[in-house]
């Protein structure tokens, strides 16, 4: 009995000691025991040749959301004793946050990592350090509402990081400048941040039907903040089309933008008064796409711009009615709907917003004047007949006026020309032909070239050519210009008159003094006018500008004509530079002809109505001696005065 009692007592003592030992072992893994080592800032461990810090900030740990809820071993569950030589396994948040992890696993971040791109954002990147995670309500938390943009911007704001992953960093920049970004920066707790639109863990691409930014879910996403507007939009013709799955119908972001959403009062906003008609609504309602697919009349914007409202708006008016003024903003409905602002029964109120006291008779006026249809109401028929009558009247009356004045101008010009004797040869026949080819090809090149650059201009419409014909005509004229230039070089080198022409056109230092002297003379600062030679400083400058311009335009024109060959031989940017040079040199040359050359040969009072040398090669001797005194000793080719011709029967064809 005593032996049995002793055995029983010893067993009980053993069990107590074993339990105590186990309990003691478990107590070794308490937080304060872990921090006895890990609170040392110098504690590191070498992993694959890289020193990793094992330091844990005790204050931040206690302040974190996990510090007051869990012990170290709750996350590091494989740690069984205070002393552990085997490094703990890397912990995962899935142990407690299974739902969040499941959503994250389907997100674009994980898909980007699996696709072999740079490691995408993980839990720590967004929520903060492992031991320092704060609640979203904490103002210091990276996932606090006010801090979300900067948290996402740590990656999405880095241009090179994003571009290396095939994504642009511009959305983050645009968001910062948007009405949402500025509101958050100003302290708003209601303005939308990244997670409000994209979600938190289940971030999906815009083409995913389950994404919160998918085309057909955008109204619901925006409606989380703009509930009243969402309800109005859903009832509109656009909202109904979106609900039916019509991808051509606009959702919120189609009109307002995506990340760059701005206030409607901002002139850079697509929904501002000056932009909404020409840019935003025009993207859908100006073309034929809607009319072909759904029978919606096209050409609406252009017809609006032809009205007073449209013209005033283009002129800078901020009060003239635009599309939204009449059709509404989010509550757009067809005119057949009784709730539509453009329904016949509601037009008095709609027009009355600007035109106080309007009646139904006033609202009968058509707004879209020319929309491709021919209404049969009496007002439209009357306007159409007035237009046709006046177009015919304008053509007949103005055409007759022009013909009348042209006949008189021709007669007076010829009479004045006959009075200017004796005459001398200023341009030979060869030179006049060169000038005629140059003149013709230049004018054709200007019209056909600018018709491409400004397709909506009056001269492009007047030309009435398709692009293929326009390009052929332009290139033929270009070849003619280059050919005339090559021939002129040959003419200067081979012919006697060409070599003399080159000598007389060579610039000299005296030309600068002559220009200065002429300006002083015509400003009344001196009574002495400089004496000029066969070619004045102005004619020399114009000639060499013509040589330079012809060579430059010819070279760049050939590059543009053979752009593929040049782009392969040199580099693509050579073609871009040639395009810029060709365009701006064309502007320079055209303006130089209009401002400088046309004055010299048309508007100069000494030659008005025209210097006829380009036509018959002659100019009055008296005028030549007045303008070119240094070359007026005995002008070659001078004809006798008219009275001498009359006294000489042979000059009139008399055979005696």
Secondary structure, DSSP 4 states (H G I P E B T S, - for coil): -HHHHHHHHHHHHHHHHHHHHHHHHHHTTSHHHHHHHHT-TT-EEEETTEEEE----HHHHHHSTTTTT--HHHHSTT--SSS-SSPPPPP-GGGT-HHHHHHHTTSHHHHHHHTTSSPPP-HHHHH--TT----TTSTT-TTSGGGHHHHHHHHHT-HHHHHHTT--SHHHHHHHHSHHHHHHHTT-SSS--HHHHH-SS----TTSTTSTTSTTTHHHHHHTT-HHHHHHHHHSHHHHHHHTT-TTS--HHHHH-SS----TTSTTSTTSTTTIIIIIIHHHHSSSHHHHHH-----HHHHHHTSHHHHHHHTT-SSS--HHHHH-SS----TTSTT-TTSGGGHHHHHHTTSTT--TTGGGS-SSS-SS----SHHHHHHHHHHHHHHHHHHHHHHHHHHHHHHHHHHHHHHHHHHS-SEEESS-HHHHHHHHHHHHHHHHHHHHHHHHHTTTSHHHHHH---HHHHHHHHHHHHHHHHHHHHHHHHHHHHSHHHHHHHHHHS--HHHHHHHHHHHHHHTTS-S-PPP--SS-HHHHHHHHHHHHHHHHHHHHHHHHHTHHHHHHHS-HHHHHHHHHHHHHHHHHHHHHIIIIIHIIIIISTTTTT--THHHHSEEEHHHHHHH-GGG-SS-TTPPPPHHHHHH-GGGGT---
